Structures are given as C-alpha cells and as structure tokens.
Amino acid sequence: MQPERLELALAQGATLGEGLQWHGPSGRWWWTDIEARCIHAWTPGASATLSCRLPDRVGSFAHTRSGGLLLALAKRLVLARLPDAQACGEITLETQDLTPVEPELAGTRSNDGRCDRAGNFVFGTLSEARPREAVGGFYQYSARHGLRRLALPAVAIANSICFSPDGTRMYYCDTTSRSIMQCDYDAERAAVAQPRLFTRVARAHGWPDGAVIDAEGCLWNAQWGGASVARYAPDGRLLGYAEVPVPNPSCPALGGPQGDWLLVTTARQELAPAELLAHPLSGSLFGGRCAAGLYLPEPLFRDA
C-alpha cells in the first residue's frame, strides 16, 4: 500500500529541504535545509523543532554509532556532537574537520548522500556553474580508509543515492539526465561494477532527486518539478505515484514510530513569485501512511 496523495505534515519554509531520514534512536525525523546552513529535527506530534546551525551548507549527513553527526558540508566532511538529540529550539553545532571534498574544483559542492548497509558514508557532488557541468563525482568515506572516489562517470548533479536491502547494489543518478542508474557495489573495497539503467523519469514527471529503498527492494524517488514521489519495483517498473501538493519534492523517507509513514521534503528554490503565491507551503514536509513493514532502518555511520 502506498498513499495516493501526501498531506501537510509540518509547515516549514525551507529554501532547499533535503536529506530526510527517520532516526530510530531519537524517534525523530531529521533533514537539512541546504541553503539555510541548518539541520532540523522533529518529533511527530510535537509543535517545536530542533534547528542546528552550521558554518556552511549541508548537502547530506548521517547519524553515527557514537551518537554524533557526520556532515557533508559544501567542501569538507566534518563531525559534530549533539549535546541533546531531543532538544528543541536553535543551537549552533561545533564541528571537527575530517577531510576536504574536491578542493581542486572551486565550482562544486557536496550534495546527496547516505550510509551504505555496512555503515560507510556515500555521497556525491554537484556543479554550481550555469549551465551545469559534468564535473561532480561519487565518494565513499569510512573511518578505516578515509575518502575514496567511486569509479563512476562524472555528473552535473549527483542524486538518488541508495542501496539494495542486501547492500550489493547502489542506485544513483545525474539529475540532468533523468536516468536513475544502478551498479554492483562492494562496500569493503569501495568498488562499483556494471553501471546500467534502472529507470528513466518521463519529462512530464520532472527530474529525479532524492531516493530511498524499502524492505521489498523497491525504490521511492522524489521527482523535482513533477509534484510527486514515484515507487519503482526492483526491476525498474513503475508501481505508482504519491502526489505532492507543491511542485518541488526533494527527498523521501520511510519511518515514523510504527515505521508506516512516507514523508518527503520540499523546496522553494527555483519557484517564481507567482508559483510561490500559488504554493505557499513549498518548503514544508508532506506525508502519508503506507504499508507496515516497508521501513528499513537507516544505517548509522561506523565511526568506531
């Protein structure tokens, strides 16, 4: 079962909401507003949120096994400690540098990412040039091996990073191509093989953005400009859409206290004034109930 239409879950005004995930240990939804240089957390049913201010834009992040956060800032990976994962209000996080990201490329920044099933952080970068240039890459970061580039073609906007339930396949895309790809993936060696097409997003349904895999091996993809979240079978067949009442959904996630909710972040970015007037809730979280048992816990970064 998947919802046919997502409804408002939490009113927000994110310029570029992304990276949504359910974090079981804290019982909260976590996401980033990239352009606001902030990570938010929200407990379902609560009226207040936690807002963690950071020194730079956060393209993606992962919770760590030790209780902290691994953050892909625009041009570097950092660690941050959460004084209280249940806090509300606004706090500023202090960070510890781990490694630079593409220091030789001034025109890129970190973008979509998540942990693989073994607890390594995998993320990609995007070109900030206009028009976009295919210069971004995909990387794996681990405490043991540091930063390793994955042997995938350069992209303009790295997105849709997620992993099959057994961890042996990686999904990814260059948003500008409208093609979601898959490849064989070896977490220990940071090795990829046999890149191949998984599915193509029709022009009428926008552009592939963030994605997540469910317990049945199906891929849920937020379709920017298409006002929907699509679900695809493991063989790439389209299973259906959940409509979103704003134009730019950006990253879906499964979770919630009972593991039976689909939520998606959205964005105000790239909307003209008339579009914002017509869709004033752009930048909010939207959600709906789905079948129980689809939620796969998000792996924690293996920092010990």
C-alpha positions in Angstrom: 0.0 0.0 0.0 1.2 3.5 -0.8 -0.6 6.8 -0.3 -2.1 8.4 -3.4 -1.6 11.9 -2.1 0.7 13.3 0.6 -0.7 15.9 3.0 1.0 18.6 5.1 2.9 17.0 8.0 4.9 20.0 9.2 4.7 23.6 7.9 8.2 24.9 7.1 9.7 27.4 4.7 12.9 25.6 3.6 14.6 27.1 0.6 16.1 23.7 -0.2 14.9 20.9 2.1 16.8 17.7 1.5 18.3 14.5 3.1 15.2 13.4 5.1 15.6 10.4 7.3 13.9 8.7 10.3 16.4 8.2 13.2 15.1 5.5 15.4 17.3 6.1 18.5 15.9 9.7 18.8 12.5 9.0 17.5 12.7 12.0 15.2 12.7 13.0 11.5 15.9 14.8 10.5 16.6 16.8 7.4 18.7 19.6 6.0 17.8 23.0 4.6 20.9 23.3 2.4 20.8 27.0 1.7 20.0 27.9 5.3 23.1 26.0 6.6 20.9 24.2 9.0 19.8 20.7 10.1 16.3 20.3 11.6 14.8 17.5 13.7 11.2 17.0 14.5 9.3 14.5 16.8 5.9 13.5 15.3 3.1 15.3 17.1 5.3 18.0 18.5 4.9 21.6 17.7 8.5 22.6 18.1 11.6 21.5 16.2 15.3 21.5 16.8 17.4 23.7 14.4 21.2 23.0 14.3 23.1 25.9 12.8 26.3 25.1 10.9 29.2 27.0 9.4 28.4 26.1 5.8 25.7 24.5 3.6 25.0 20.8 4.4 24.4 18.7 1.3 23.8 15.5 3.3 24.5 13.9 6.6 24.4 10.6 8.6 24.0 9.8 12.3 26.9 8.0 13.8 27.0 4.9 16.0 28.6 7.1 18.8 25.6 9.5 18.8 27.1 12.3 16.7 26.6 13.6 13.1 28.7 13.1 10.0 28.1 16.1 7.8 28.9 16.7 4.2 29.4 20.4 4.2 29.9 22.2 0.8 33.6 21.5 0.6 34.5 19.2 3.5 33.3 16.4 5.7 33.1 17.1 9.4 31.9 15.5 12.6 29.6 17.2 15.1 28.4 16.3 18.5 24.8 16.6 19.6 24.5 17.8 23.2 20.9 16.6 23.3 19.2 14.8 20.4 15.8 15.5 22.0 16.3 19.3 22.3 14.1 21.9 20.7 14.9 25.4 19.7 18.0 26.7 18.0 21.6 25.6 18.7 24.9 26.1 17.0 27.0 22.9 16.4 30.8 22.9 16.7 32.5 20.8 14.1 35.7 18.8 13.7 37.2 18.6 10.2 37.7 15.2 8.6 38.7 15.7 5.0 38.3 18.2 2.2 36.0 17.5 -0.7 37.2 18.3 -4.3 39.5 21.1 -3.2 40.8 21.3 -6.7 37.2 22.2 -8.0 36.1 25.6 -6.8 32.7 25.3 -8.6 31.3 22.1 -6.9 29.7 21.3 -3.5 28.6 18.2 -1.7 25.1 17.0 -2.4 23.0 13.9 -1.8 24.3 11.1 0.4 23.6 8.3 2.9 25.3 5.4 4.6 25.6 2.1 2.8 24.5 -1.1 4.6 28.0 -1.6 6.1 28.0 1.9 7.7 30.2 3.8 5.2 29.1 7.2 4.1 28.5 7.5 0.4 27.8 10.9 -1.2 28.1 12.9 -4.4 28.8 16.4 -5.5 27.2 18.8 -8.0 28.3 21.6 -10.3 27.2 25.1 -9.2 28.0 26.5 -12.7 25.3 27.7 -15.0 24.9 25.8 -17.2 25.8 22.8 -15.1 29.0 21.0 -15.9 29.6 17.2 -15.6 32.5 17.5 -13.2 30.9 16.1 -9.9 31.7 12.7 -8.5 30.6 10.0 -6.1 32.6 9.1 -3.0 32.7 6.7 -0.1 34.1 7.8 3.3 35.0 5.4 6.1 36.8 5.7 9.4 39.2 3.0 8.2 40.0 4.1 4.7 39.1 7.8 4.6 37.8 9.3 1.3 37.7 7.1 -1.8 36.2 8.1 -5.1 33.9 5.6 -6.7 34.7 4.7 -10.3 31.5 6.2 -11.8 31.2 8.7 -14.6 31.3 12.4 -13.7 28.0 14.1 -13.2 26.4 17.5 -13.1 24.1 16.8 -10.1 24.7 13.6 -8.1 21.5 12.4 -6.6 19.2 9.4 -5.8 21.9 7.6 -3.8 20.6 4.5 -2.0 21.3 0.8 -1.6 19.5 -2.5 -2.1 18.5 -4.3 1.2 21.4 -6.7 0.9 23.9 -3.8 0.2 25.2 -5.3 -3.1 23.6 -2.8 -5.5 23.9 1.0 -5.4 21.4 3.3 -7.1 22.3 6.8 -8.2 21.7 9.4 -10.9 22.8 12.6 -12.6 19.6 14.6 -12.2 20.1 16.3 -15.5 20.0 13.0 -17.4 16.6 12.0 -16.0 18.1 8.4 -15.8 18.3 6.6 -12.5 21.2 4.1 -12.7 22.2 1.0 -10.7 25.5 -0.8 -10.3 27.1 -3.7 -8.4 28.6 -2.4 -5.2 31.4 -3.7 -2.9 31.4 -1.7 0.3 34.7 -3.1 1.7 36.6 -2.2 -1.5 34.6 0.9 -2.4 34.3 -0.8 -5.8 31.5 -0.5 -8.4 30.8 -2.5 -11.5 28.4 -2.9 -14.4 26.7 0.5 -14.3 23.3 0.1 -16.0 20.0 1.9 -16.4 17.4 1.3 -13.7 14.7 3.6 -15.0 14.1 6.9 -16.8 11.9 9.6 -15.5 9.5 10.9 -18.1 9.8 14.7 -18.9 6.2 15.3 -17.7 7.2 14.0 -14.2 10.1 16.3 -13.7 13.6 15.4 -12.6 14.9 12.6 -10.3 16.0 13.9 -6.9 16.5 12.0 -3.6 15.6 8.3 -3.3 15.2 5.6 -0.7 14.9 1.8 -0.8 12.2 -0.1 1.1 12.2 -3.6 2.7 10.8 -5.0 -0.5 13.7 -3.7 -2.6 11.5 -1.0 -4.2 12.9 2.5 -4.9 11.0 5.6 -3.9 12.1 8.7 -5.8 11.2 12.4 -5.3 10.5 14.0 -8.7 11.5 17.6 -8.7 9.2 19.7 -10.8 6.8 16.8 -11.0 5.0 17.2 -7.7 5.2 13.5 -6.9 7.0 10.6 -5.3 7.3 7.6 -7.6 7.8 4.0 -6.4 9.6 1.5 -8.7 9.9 -2.2 -8.4 13.3 -3.9 -8.1 13.3 -4.4 -11.9 12.6 -0.7 -12.6 8.9 -1.0 -13.3 6.8 2.0 -12.2 4.4 0.9 -9.5 2.7 4.2 -8.9 2.9 7.8 -7.7 2.1 9.6 -4.5 1.1 13.2 -5.4 2.7 16.1 -3.5 0.7 19.4 -3.4 3.7 21.5 -4.2 6.0 21.5 -7.3 9.4 20.5 -5.9 9.6 17.4 -3.7 13.2 16.7 -3.0 13.9 13.7 -0.7 11.5 10.9 0.5 12.0 8.8 3.6 10.1 5.9 5.3 9.8 5.6 9.1 7.8 7.0 12.0 7.2 5.5 15.4 5.5 2.4 13.8 7.5 2.5 10.6 4.4 3.1 8.4 4.9 6.7 7.2 6.2 8.1 4.0 7.4 11.7 4.3 9.1 14.0 1.8 11.0 17.3 2.0 10.2 20.0 -0.5 11.8 23.3 -1.7 11.0 26.9 -2.5 14.1 27.1 -4.7 13.6 27.7 -8.4 9.9 28.8 -7.9 8.9 32.1 -9.5 7.0 34.6 -7.3 3.7 33.6 -8.9 4.4 29.9 -8.2 5.2 30.6 -4.5 2.0 32.6 -4.2 0.1 29.6 -5.6 2.0 27.1 -3.4 2.8 28.9 -0.1 3.5 25.7 1.7 6.5 24.9 -0.5 9.5 24.1 1.7 7.3 22.0 4.2 7.2 18.3 5.0 4.4 16.3 3.5 3.5 12.7 4.3 1.0 9.8 4.3 0.6 6.3 5.7 2.0 3.4 3.8 2.0 -0.4 4.4 3.7 -1.6 7.6 6.9 -3.4 7.1 8.4 -1.3 4.3 10.7 0.7 6.5 14.4 -0.2 6.5 16.4 1.4 9.3 18.9 4.0 8.1 22.4 2.6 8.8 24.5 4.5 11.2 28.0 5.7 10.3 30.5 3.2 11.6 32.8 5.7 13.5 34.3 3.1 15.9 
